[in-house]
Amino acid sequence: MKKINSYKSMDRSKPIRLNSNEISTNMYRDSIFSMTSILSTIQFNRYPEDNPLALRKAYGKYAGVSEKNIIVGNGSDEMINLIITSTISKGKKLLTLDPDFSMFEFYTSLQDGKLIKVDINKNGKVDIGKFIRKGKAEEVSLIIVSNPNNPSGVALSNEDIIRVCEAFDDIPIVIDEAYYEFYGETMIGYINKYKNLIITRTLSKAWGLSSLRVGFLIACEEKVNELIKYKAPYNVNSISQALAVIALGYVELVRQNTATVIEERENLIEELKRIEKESCMDIVFYPSKANFIFGRTSYKEALINGLKNKNILIRDFEDDDSFRITIGTYQENKKLVEALESILIYQGDYGYEVESI
């Protein structure tokens, strides 16, 4: 049996959970009645619609594409797996960034493929020329990157992605835009120009619908017709379909909430950079275009445990010195800053106080 590194689900043991890139508030609390009343119309004894037209139309209206350009998935994860399954087999190579979304490696390993990685620079930059040269040298069969990048928050410009599309016009280029709303730039407008370009999106992040598991694959109609053959039937349940259609009517609410998250992100990074300068530890926080902030420290265990002692969870990447903090509510971010100050900053004449060491 092949060795697979399983995906580790998020810890939910503390009240302030800044470890899984979820929206911290239930945006739809004022529309619960309209969302729950739809349950009475669902035929629970029937299989869900296989290629839900209403949901494809609703998301197409939001994204500015035809429903013919969309496949609906059980989260964007399923759509990423569908692409990898249709392209990667034993020995074939997938090119991505390092770091990037861990599920790229998980799904590639299931197919006995090989992951080729190009480092994001320590200053948060991607050398696109180096990325292209590496892909050519390795003769890769598929390219996938998240944009903005998860977990670093680095964003590639459309110009850089176009360079990649034009350099690799004979293999699929996948841009995972899970965090698009927090960045604002998209490659969706290019799907008919670059027939090998595929976009994945989700309702789990800015839309605040992680529990529904609804995602999308967006590409030219020809590519959609090719890939839909690999989709499992009845993959998105009827309740998720119905609730997602209703939620897609609240575009302005999502925009308002996204603007709040971006404002909190910029305020938080300012506070974190201040703490970085005053810290008794070697720690660095990086600016982000997503709803999280990436950091590195050689004292990561002390940091993670210190925050846990204060009922705050952040994402710990176990293989290196990195961590990631989801943008929370104003109150959660305030408590985070206060906790980091107590853990990281010099404490008067008594030397350095580092809790949990």
C-alpha positions, 0 to 999 in steps of 0.5 A: 500500500502506498504511503499517504500523508493524511490531511490533518483537520483543524483543532476546535478546542479553544473559543478563539479559532484563528487557525482555519481561515473561516469567517469569524461571524455568521453573516446570515443570522438575519436571513435564517428564516428565508434560508431554513424555510427552503428545507420544506421544499426539498424532497429528501427521498430524491437524489440531488440535481447532478449538475445544478442549473440554478446554482450555476446560473447564480454563481455565473451571474456573480462571477460574470460568466455563463453557467456553461463555464461552471462545474459545481463541486463539494467544495473547491477541494473536489474540483482540484482533485477532479483536475489532478485525477484527470491529468496526473498518473504515476510518474507525472509531475505537478508544478506549484509553489512552496509553500502552497495549499497542502491538498495539492500534494495530498491529491497528487500523492494519491495518483502516484504523481510527483510534486515539483515546488518553486520557493516563494522568496523570504521577502514574499516574492515569486520569481516567475521566470524561475518558475517557468524555467523549472516547469520546462526543465521538469516537463510538468503535466499540470500547474496549480497555484493558489492566488492569493497564496495559501498560506503566505498571502502572497498574490501573483499579478494577472501579468505574471499568470499570463506569462505562465499561460503563454509559456505552457499553452499545452497543459492545464494551468489552474489558479485556485482563487479561494481568497479572491474576494480579499484580493480583488484581481481574477483571471476569470476574464481570460478563460476563453483566451487561454483554453488551458486556464482553469479557475477554482472558487469557493463559498467557504471563505468570503461567503462564510459558508464553510459548512455547506461545502460548495465550490466551483470550477470555471473554464472555457466551455470546451474544457468544462465539457472535458472535465465534467466526465470525471465528476462523481454524480450527485456530488453536492447535496440538495440542502447545500445547493438550495442554501447556496442559491439563496446566499448568492443573493446577498452579494452586497452583504459579502462585499461589506463583510469582506471590506471589514475583514480587509480593514481588520487585516491591515490594522492587524498587520500594523500591530504585528509589525510593531510587535515584531520590532519590540519582540524578544524573539526572532519573529517576522510577520508578512503582509497578506492579500488574503484573510490571514497573515503568515509568520515565521519564528524559531520559537514557534512551539512557545508561541503556539503554546502561549496562545493556547494558554490564552484560548487562542488557536492559530495554524501550526505548520509542523514541518518548519518554523511557519505559522498562520493567523486567520483574521478574526473579529475586532474583539478577537484580533484585540485579544490576539494582540494583547496575548502576543504582547504578553508572550513576545515583548520585553517585560520591564527590569526582570528580563524576557518573559516567554510564557510556556517555555 
